[in-house]
Amino acid sequence: DRGTTFIEAVTQSSSQSVFMLVPGISSIAPGTGTSATTLTVNGTRLFNNALKSYVYVNDIAIEVPLTPPPTDTQVQVPLTALAAAVPPLQPSPPPYPVRVQVNGALSVDTQPFTYS
């Protein structure tokens, strides 16, 4: 027995994909500093009032404070948390990467920061 033939409508869909818009860093100022420095990060999608935002220097997360008021394109963070980091950041190594995270979405691009 070869079975019964039947005709069934078949649809083919195109390739599906998912993407997420992440923060983008265009520049930081200054490029060198200490734990007394206030770091300014410029870019896109850096802050949203309804979401938590963090600036990472190496792996040290610094929450973006609400004063001065951050914007979508610029945030400022004091680097006082670098002095309390365990293990501490070493002065004058190769530059540490700076990244931004908003609501769990971490920037792909980085900017170098030298801790002195």
C-alpha positions in Angstrom: 0.0 0.0 0.0 1.4 3.4 -1.0 -0.9 5.5 1.2 -3.4 8.2 0.3 -2.2 11.3 -1.5 -3.5 14.7 -0.4 -2.9 18.3 -1.2 -2.1 20.8 1.6 -1.5 24.5 1.3 2.1 25.3 2.2 3.4 28.7 3.0 7.0 29.8 3.3 8.0 32.8 5.3 11.2 34.7 5.0 14.0 34.5 7.5 13.0 35.9 10.8 15.4 37.9 12.9 15.4 39.8 16.2 17.4 42.9 16.9 17.9 45.1 19.9 18.8 48.8 19.9 21.7 49.2 22.3 23.4 52.3 23.6 26.2 53.8 21.3 29.2 55.7 22.6 30.8 58.3 20.3 33.2 59.9 22.8 34.2 60.3 26.4 35.9 63.2 28.2 38.4 63.2 29.8 40.2 60.2 28.4 42.5 60.1 31.6 41.5 60.7 35.2 41.4 59.6 38.8 38.6 58.6 41.2 38.0 62.4 41.7 37.1 62.8 38.0 33.6 63.3 36.5 33.4 61.3 33.3 31.2 62.6 30.5 30.0 60.0 28.0 28.5 61.2 24.6 26.5 59.0 22.2 23.0 57.7 21.5 20.4 55.9 23.7 22.5 56.5 26.8 19.6 57.3 29.2 15.9 56.8 29.7 14.0 58.2 32.7 12.0 55.0 33.2 15.0 52.7 33.1 18.3 52.1 35.0 21.5 53.3 33.3 25.0 52.4 34.2 28.5 53.4 32.9 31.0 50.6 33.1 34.7 51.3 33.5 36.3 48.0 32.9 33.8 45.8 34.9 32.9 48.4 37.6 29.3 49.6 37.2 28.5 53.2 38.1 24.8 54.1 38.2 24.1 57.3 36.3 23.0 59.9 38.8 20.0 62.2 38.1 22.0 65.4 38.7 23.1 67.0 36.5 20.1 65.8 34.4 21.3 63.1 32.0 20.0 63.1 28.4 19.7 60.5 25.7 22.9 61.7 24.2 25.0 62.6 27.2 25.5 61.3 30.8 28.0 62.3 33.5 29.2 60.0 36.3 31.6 60.6 39.2 34.3 58.0 39.2 34.5 57.7 43.0 33.5 54.0 42.8 36.8 53.3 41.1 38.7 53.9 44.4 36.5 51.5 46.3 36.6 48.7 43.7 37.7 45.2 44.8 40.1 44.4 43.3 41.2 48.0 42.7 41.9 49.2 39.3 45.6 49.5 38.6 46.9 53.0 37.6 48.5 53.3 34.2 47.8 49.9 32.7 46.5 49.7 29.1 43.4 51.8 28.9 40.2 50.4 30.5 37.1 50.0 28.3 34.1 52.3 29.0 30.7 51.0 28.1 27.1 52.0 28.9 24.2 49.8 29.9 20.5 50.8 29.8 17.9 48.4 31.1 20.3 45.4 30.5 21.2 46.4 26.9 25.0 46.9 26.9 26.8 49.0 24.3 28.8 47.1 21.8 31.4 49.9 21.2 33.8 51.0 23.8 36.0 54.0 24.5 39.4 53.8 26.2 39.9 55.4 29.7 43.3 55.6 31.4 43.1 55.5 35.2 45.9 57.5 36.8 
